């Protein structure tokens, strides 16, 4: 695979994070993360550890996405985990995004994280998904879950699978996505659940993911990591992802954040992040 021109492109010196993850996750090589860490630290605001709320989770996720470990963050562990009595796990988009980052960063064995994972299924809804507890607890009826939460829960489950962490929520959550043909409403199978503007839909190659949306390449990679890469129910998603591929095997970026927690790539141009996840999904599909 080292001779693959697309892989050689991902190994270019202009994007240390993608280079590092390509070396370690696609090629299975040992690699030095010093350049990646320096590259990320040069981008992040110096006071990022002091940020609260959503951006605190985003910045942790920037380290996770670069393939780094929690030690590399230089953060206080208790503060970074954040889920305490005064700030409990509320089952929302931001919580699942933060939890996924903490798993990727190697904190899956922390008692607070293990306790959260053990209790996740207790508030899983009949359709297999989740809803923010501050909304769920105010309702007098059993609601449908929120696809925004569910997409990030899916990414969390994929990381748990990679780390050998057991969670009871995977199969019901997968049923939610299968019942929606991954992207569509159950009451109108031709309508997207999140039918935003072009570039910001679930069928678009959006990156980096955020609390409101997850890009197609990350959804496909998560299913592959969970062992469903060759499931026929994923065929449409593979076709959609293939439609983003250029003639030379790179993948285009359809949309990105206005304010990003990672250095931005240009929309409409080949994206190293999208291409990396597409190649990682293809590799996991073959396992």
C-alpha positions in Angstrom: 0.0 0.0 0.0 3.0 2.3 0.4 3.1 2.5 -3.4 -0.5 3.7 -3.6 -0.3 7.4 -4.9 -3.3 8.4 -2.6 -1.5 7.0 0.4 1.6 8.8 -0.6 -0.4 12.0 -0.8 -1.8 11.4 2.8 1.8 10.9 3.9 2.8 14.4 2.7 4.5 16.8 5.2 1.8 19.5 4.9 -0.6 17.6 7.2 1.2 15.9 10.1 -2.0 14.6 11.8 -3.3 12.8 8.7 0.3 11.6 8.0 0.5 10.2 11.5 -2.8 8.4 11.5 -2.2 7.0 8.0 1.1 5.6 9.2 -0.4 4.1 12.4 -3.9 3.1 11.4 -3.8 2.4 7.6 -0.2 1.2 7.2 0.1 -0.3 10.8 3.5 1.3 11.3 5.1 2.9 14.3 5.5 6.6 14.0 6.7 9.6 15.8 3.9 11.9 17.0 6.1 14.9 17.9 5.4 16.8 14.7 1.7 16.2 15.0 1.6 17.4 18.5 3.5 20.6 17.7 1.3 21.2 14.6 -1.9 21.0 16.7 -0.5 23.0 19.7 0.4 25.8 17.2 -3.2 25.9 16.0 -5.1 25.7 19.3 -5.6 28.8 21.5 -3.2 28.8 24.5 -6.0 28.9 27.0 -7.9 26.0 25.5 -7.8 24.0 28.7 -9.7 26.8 30.5 -12.6 26.7 28.0 -15.9 25.4 29.3 -18.9 23.6 27.8 -19.0 22.6 24.2 -15.6 24.0 23.1 -13.9 22.2 26.0 -15.1 18.9 24.3 -14.2 20.1 20.9 -10.6 20.8 21.9 -10.3 17.4 23.5 -11.6 16.0 20.3 -8.9 17.8 18.3 -6.3 15.7 20.1 -8.3 12.5 19.6 -8.8 13.1 15.9 -5.0 13.6 15.5 -4.4 10.2 17.0 -2.9 11.5 20.2 -3.2 10.3 23.8 -4.5 12.0 26.9 -1.0 12.5 28.2 -0.3 14.6 25.1 -3.0 17.1 26.1 -1.3 18.1 29.3 -4.7 18.5 30.8 -6.0 17.7 34.3 -7.7 14.3 34.1 -10.6 15.1 36.4 -11.4 18.4 34.7 -11.1 16.9 31.2 -13.5 14.0 32.0 -15.9 16.6 33.4 -18.8 14.2 34.2 -19.4 14.8 37.9 -22.5 15.3 40.1 -22.5 19.0 39.2 -22.1 18.3 35.5 -23.5 14.8 34.9 -23.7 12.9 31.6 -26.9 14.3 30.1 -27.0 12.0 27.1 -26.7 14.9 24.6 -24.7 15.4 21.4 -21.9 17.2 23.2 -21.7 14.5 25.9 -21.3 11.7 23.4 -18.8 13.6 21.4 -16.7 14.2 24.5 -17.1 10.6 25.6 -15.9 9.4 22.2 -12.9 11.7 22.5 -12.0 10.4 26.0 -12.2 6.8 24.8 -9.9 7.6 21.8 -7.5 9.4 24.2 -7.2 6.2 26.2 -9.3 7.0 29.3 -11.8 4.1 28.9 -10.6 2.4 32.1 -11.2 5.5 34.3 -13.9 4.7 36.9 -16.0 7.6 36.0 -16.0 6.6 32.3 -16.7 3.0 33.1 -19.7 4.0 35.3 -21.2 6.1 32.5 -20.8 3.4 29.9 -22.4 0.8 32.2 -25.5 3.0 32.7 -26.0 4.2 29.1 -28.6 1.5 28.2 -30.8 2.5 31.1 -32.2 5.5 29.2 -32.1 4.1 25.7 -35.4 4.7 24.0 -37.6 2.0 22.3 -36.4 3.1 18.9 -32.8 2.3 19.9 -31.6 5.9 20.2 -31.2 8.6 22.7 -32.5 12.1 23.7 -31.0 14.7 26.0 -32.2 14.0 29.5 -33.2 17.6 30.2 -35.8 17.1 27.4 -36.6 13.5 28.1 -37.4 14.0 31.7 -39.9 16.8 31.0 -42.0 14.7 28.6 -45.1 12.7 29.7 -44.9 10.4 26.8 -42.2 8.2 25.2 -40.6 10.3 22.4 -38.5 9.4 19.4 -34.8 9.8 19.8 -32.6 12.5 18.2 -30.5 11.6 15.2 -27.9 14.1 16.1 -27.2 12.4 19.4 -27.4 9.0 17.8 -24.8 9.7 15.1 -22.3 10.7 17.8 -23.3 7.7 19.9 -22.6 5.6 16.9 -19.1 7.0 16.6 -18.6 6.4 20.3 -19.6 2.8 19.9 -17.1 2.3 17.0 -14.3 3.6 19.2 -15.4 1.3 22.1 -15.2 -1.6 19.6 -11.7 -0.7 18.6 -10.6 -0.4 22.2 -12.3 -3.7 23.3 -14.8 -1.9 25.5 -18.1 -3.6 25.9 -21.3 -1.5 25.8 -24.9 -2.7 25.8 -26.2 0.0 23.5 -24.7 -1.1 20.2 -27.3 -3.5 18.8 -30.4 -1.3 19.6 -28.6 1.7 18.2 -27.7 -0.1 15.0 -31.4 -1.1 14.7 -32.3 2.6 14.8 -30.0 3.3 11.8 -31.1 0.2 9.9 -34.8 1.2 10.4 -34.0 4.6 9.0 -32.0 3.3 6.1 -29.2 5.2 7.8 -30.3 8.6 6.7 -34.0 8.8 6.1 -37.3 9.4 7.9 -39.4 6.4 8.7 -42.6 8.2 7.8 -41.2 9.4 4.5 -38.4 7.1 3.3 -37.3 9.5 0.5 -36.7 12.4 2.9 -33.5 12.9 4.8 -33.8 13.1 8.6 -31.4 16.1 8.5 -32.2 17.8 5.3 -30.0 20.8 5.6 -28.3 22.8 2.8 -25.9 21.0 0.4 -22.6 20.2 2.1 -24.2 20.0 5.6 -26.3 16.9 5.2 -25.7 13.4 6.5 -25.1 12.2 2.9 -22.3 14.8 2.4 -18.6 14.6 3.2 -18.7 17.1 6.0 -15.6 17.4 8.3 -14.8 17.9 11.1 -17.9 16.5 12.7 -19.7 18.6 15.4 -22.8 18.3 17.6 -25.2 19.1 14.8 -23.8 16.9 12.0 -21.5 14.0 11.2 -20.0 13.6 7.8 -20.8 10.6 5.5 -17.2 9.3 5.7 -17.3 9.1 9.5 -20.7 7.3 9.5 -19.4 4.7 7.0 -16.2 4.2 8.9 -18.1 3.7 12.1 -20.2 0.9 10.6 -17.1 -0.7 9.2 -15.3 -0.6 12.6 -18.4 -2.3 14.1 -18.1 -5.1 11.6 -20.8 -4.1 9.1 -18.8 -2.9 6.2 -20.1 -5.6 3.8 -23.7 -5.5 5.0 -25.9 -4.9 2.0 -27.8 -2.2 4.0 -24.7 -0.1 3.7 -24.6 -0.3 -0.1 -26.2 3.1 -0.6 -23.8 4.8 1.8 -20.8 3.2 -0.1 -22.2 4.5 -3.4 -22.7 8.0 -1.9 -19.1 8.0 -0.6 -17.8 6.7 -4.0 -19.5 9.7 -5.6 -17.1 12.0 -3.7 -14.1 10.3 -5.2 -12.0 12.1 -7.8 -10.5 10.4 -10.8 -7.2 10.1 -9.0 -8.7 8.5 -5.9 -8.9 11.4 -3.5 -12.2 12.4 -1.9 -13.7 15.9 -2.0 -14.8 17.9 1.0 -18.5 19.0 0.8 -18.8 21.1 3.9 -16.9 22.3 7.0 -17.4 24.2 10.2 -17.5 28.0 10.1 -15.2 28.0 13.2 -13.3 24.7 13.4 -11.5 22.9 16.2 -9.0 21.6 13.6 -7.2 23.5 10.8 -9.7 23.8 8.0 -9.6 22.4 4.5 -11.2 24.0 1.4 -14.7 23.0 0.5 -14.9 21.5 -3.0 -11.3 20.4 -3.0 -9.7 17.0 -2.2 -9.7 16.6 1.6 -7.0 14.6 3.3 -9.3 13.9 6.3 -12.2 12.7 4.2 -9.8 10.6 2.1 -8.2 9.1 5.2 -11.5 8.0 6.6 -12.6 6.6 3.3 -9.4 4.5 3.1 -9.7 3.5 6.8 -13.3 2.4 6.2 -12.2 0.3 3.2 -9.4 -1.3 5.2 -11.8 -2.2 8.1 -14.3 -3.5 5.6 -11.8 -6.2 4.6 -11.1 -7.4 8.1 
